[in-house]
Amino acid sequence: MGELYREEAGEGPAVVLVHEAVCDSRMWDPQWRTFPRSYRTVRYDQRGFGRSPIEPGVFSHARDLVDLLDELGLERTSLVGGSMGGRIALEVAIAHPDRVEKLVLMDPGLPGHAWSEETREGWAEEEAAIEYGDLDAAVEVNLRMWVDGPGRSAADVDPGLRERVGEMQRRALELQMPVGEDAREELLVPDIRERLGDVRAPTLVLTGEEDRDDMQSIADLLVESIPDTRRASIPHAAHVPSLERPDEFDRLVLDFLS
């Protein structure tokens, strides 16, 4: 594994923040001002995002996270993951239940989900832009899908939020495009969907109310399948509520963690 960029702040019980695929560790900037007041807080860039390189070969984001916990001497921690980061955190909670104190899944992904035609069309549009080499168009597709959400337009969203997420998404594409399919992720837990009942950590599943129906359906399934779980939603936010509505996100998550 190449060196993953990471930061630590604060003292107390450990909490690791795992970013989304449209962002990098900078998505947690608001939480970086609040979480370290009570927790030893860690955030990092997954390989191919932010300040972490990606190289050709087979890898596992979840295994990378476990290796990072080992490097930092964290035998037990709470995990807070968004979107793809939620799926990564979920893998670790299933593969290493003794190492996860509490689990927060924000608009998490889930392998095997039957994605809607609208979402699949958005991904196809993004892929076409990437193949054409038009990073601006690929970034804009992601902003429409995930920052604006299906029920809002760009005019309804804070332009600063779109700019911040767009910068992070463009950086990821710049890192990943030269490697392309020569870098391939292999799941640490290939049968996640069938093993949701194995999660032992108390779990908070939360979504932005403006996020896609796909993400709402996944969240509902997780609440039905994970034994000790609760559901919450954040109004006036789409796929990145921790950045769009940080005060409400902090209130829900810090209350759950405490």
C-alpha positions, 0 to 999 in steps of 0.5 A: 500500500502506498502511503495514505495521507492522514491527519489526527487531532484531539484526545479521547475515544477514537473516531475515524472519518471515511470520505465519499467517492465524490470527495476526499478528507476535506469533506470533513472540514466542519467536523475537524473543528468540532469532533476533536473537542471530545475524540481522538479524530482521524481523517484520511484520503483513500488511495486515488483521492486527495493527497493519496496516490493510486497505482496499478494493481488489485487493492481493497479500500477496506483493507487499507482502512484496517492497515491504517488502524494498525499503523495508528495503534487503534485496536477499537474505534468508531467509524463514520463513513459517507457513501462509498466510505460508508460501504468501506466502514460497513465492510470493516465492521463485518470483517472485524467486529471486535474493532468497531465501537460504533458505526455511522453510515451516511448515505451509504452505498451497498454492493448488489443494489438494483440501481435506478435507471436514472442513476445508471444513466448519470453514471453512463454520462459521467463515463462518456465525459471521462472517455472524451477527456472532459473533466469539467463535464464529468465533475458537473455530472457528479455535482448534479447527481450528488450535490444538487440531488434529483429534486433541486437545481444548481440554483437551489444549492450553495455555490460554495458547496458545489465549488468545494465538492467539485474541486475534490471530485476533479482531483480524484479524477486527475489521480485515477484517470491515468491508471484507469482499469489497471487499478481494481478494487476487490471487496474485503467482504464480497457478500456484504448484503448477506452479512448485514446481520453480522454487524455488532456495533450500534449503528446510525444510518442517516441520509440527506432528505434531498438525496436520491431514492436509491440511497433512501432505499439502501438506508431503509434496508440497512435499518431492517437488516442490522440488529442494533440500528437507528435511522435519521435524516437531515432536511435541506441536504442531499448526498453530503449532509456533513458538509451541507448541514454540518450543525445538524450532522454534528448534533445527530452524530455526536449525540449518537457517539456519546 
